[in-house]
Amino acid sequence: MASGNDDKETSFTGEHIILTSHLEQMKTSPVTLNWGEKDARKRGPILGTSQSGAKRNAIGSHSGSYTIYRALSIAAGHYPKDHRPDLENTSPTTPIGPFDTWSGDDSIVSIDPLGANVYEYFKDQITEGLDIRPTIAVTQAHLNIPEIHESIKNGELKPDGDIVKENGEIKVTKVAFEPVWYLPGVAKRLGVEEGELRNILFQETGGMFPELITRQDLKVLLPPIGSTTAYIFGDPKNLANSDVELTCRVHDECNGSDVFGSDICTCRPYLTYGIQKAAEAAQKGQAGLVVYYRKEGRALGEVTKFLVYNARKRQEGGDTPANYFHRTECVAGVQDARFQELMPDILLYFGVKKIHHLHSMSNMKYDAIVNSGIKVVNRLSIPDNLIPADAQVEIQAKKAAGYFSDDEVDESEFAGTQGRELEEKS
């Protein structure tokens, strides 16, 4: 039985595909990559496109999780398979680096510190035909956030005409990062052997990347995961100056709260509060930085997160702090899959050596930052007045679990906190 467009025959491209498991049949001459080299020419470019052919030196493909959408578009005939980006006028609006933290095998291991300036560093190779693509982009923007307008209305934040405009918009430099994993460095950061890491990545992605097993010579993986975005308030050069106070919020994605304002957690209020404090710092001539990591639902995903919500609300006794983490572990098998060891790489990219005001309750984030060599002077938890009523369960559970807080654990408050029922009675 025919389906779809009857006047269109289903056909393959006719291209001969050699499986990467048949290494002896492959004619490979990958471009040399010396990760950690300070000199870009000695380091070499990342080549991760299908057009790179035998010179390809990375596993996976550019664009992370959007790779699949590109494939669908190519399959549907809407995207030219051989397209190469015209990089004219795409260079960073603000120069960043280079910094000492960019070099060394195990300094930055989850992004390519040279990724914003490939047209500058590797122009000759690009001209010669190598398909080298940026993995970092730097641009300028204005943020328009309702909570910021409210803070201006209440007199908490005052427009200065530069950082905070009279119309309430905040001027920022924003930087987008695609993940680029140097596998030996990632393995070392996690405390495992590289071979073990490769095996588990291969198995848990359903064999998506055979090169993890067959191509030990390829040391870089472009994983199919979301990107990271950094928002800089004030002069980006100040981020690397330890004498200039830095206010920083490292934030993990929460679509329900960040975008839609769901009140079961503190994510959006903490994010917007961090933005306000970063803007205030910039107004004083200091530095502000908010980094937004795509790790939805503690890197467990939104489906798992919603299942946990249901389990919390339906359990005997209702939603209480005592079972907050337990219910996540029952559904997901782990309380938190983020394991923040790779997180500080974005900070190291900006040359950050000291954070004077870190807006985060997470001990995992704090420990990862400090272990990366960055000094943290002051830690700040979310103010009580910004915590939504239904998010009190989360806060009480975190305090009891040892998360950083400006307040002591109140046993009576912990025992008496009850979340809203799944189905409210009118």
HELIX and SHEET records of a PDB file:
HELIX    1   1 LEU A   23  GLN A   25  5                                   3    
HELIX    2   2 ALA A   40  ARG A   43  1                                   4    
HELIX    3   3 SER A   50  LYS A   55  5                                   6    
HELIX    4   4 GLY A   64  TYR A   66  5                                   3    
HELIX    5   5 THR A   67  ALA A   75  1                                   9    
HELIX    6   6 ASP A  100  TRP A  102  5                                   3    
HELIX    7   7 VAL A  118  TYR A  121  1                                   4    
HELIX    8   8 LYS A  123  THR A  127  1                                   5    
HELIX    9   9 PRO A  146  LYS A  153  1                                   8    
HELIX   10  10 LEU A  183  LEU A  190  1                                   8    
HELIX   11  11 GLU A  194  GLU A  204  1                                  11    
HELIX   12  12 GLU A  211  THR A  214  1                                   4    
HELIX   13  13 PRO A  236  ALA A  240  5                                   5    
HELIX   14  14 ASN A  255  ASP A  258  1                                   4    
HELIX   15  15 CYS A  267  GLN A  283  1                                  17    
HELIX   16  16 GLU A  296  ALA A  299  1                                   4    
HELIX   17  17 GLU A  302  ARG A  314  1                                  13    
HELIX   18  18 PRO A  321  ASN A  323  5                                   3    
HELIX   19  19 TYR A  324  ALA A  332  1                                   9    
HELIX   20  20 GLN A  340  LEU A  342  5                                   3    
HELIX   21  21 ASP A  345  TYR A  349  1                                   5    
HELIX   22  22 ASN A  363  ASN A  371  1                                   9    
HELIX   23  23 ASP A  384  LEU A  386  5                                   3    
HELIX   24  24 ALA A  389  ALA A  391  5                                   3    
HELIX   25  25 GLN A  392  ALA A  400  1                                   9    
HELIX   26  26 GLU A  411  GLY A  416  1                                   6    
SHEET    1   A 3 ALA A  58  GLY A  60  0                                        
SHEET    2   A 3 VAL A 220  LEU A 222  1                                        
SHEET    3   A 3 TRP A 181  TYR A 182 -1                                        
SHEET    1   B 7 ILE A 136  LEU A 143  0                                        
SHEET    2   B 7 ILE A 170  PHE A 177 -1                                        
SHEET    3   B 7 THR A 228  PHE A 233 -1                                        
SHEET    4   B 7 ALA A 287  TYR A 293 -1                                        
SHEET    5   B 7 LEU A 246  ASP A 252  1                                        
SHEET    6   B 7 HIS A 357  HIS A 359  1                                        
SHEET    7   B 7 ARG A 379  LEU A 380  1                                        
SHEET    1   C 2 LYS A 354  ILE A 355  0                                        
SHEET    2   C 2 LYS A 375  VAL A 376  1                                        
END                                                                             
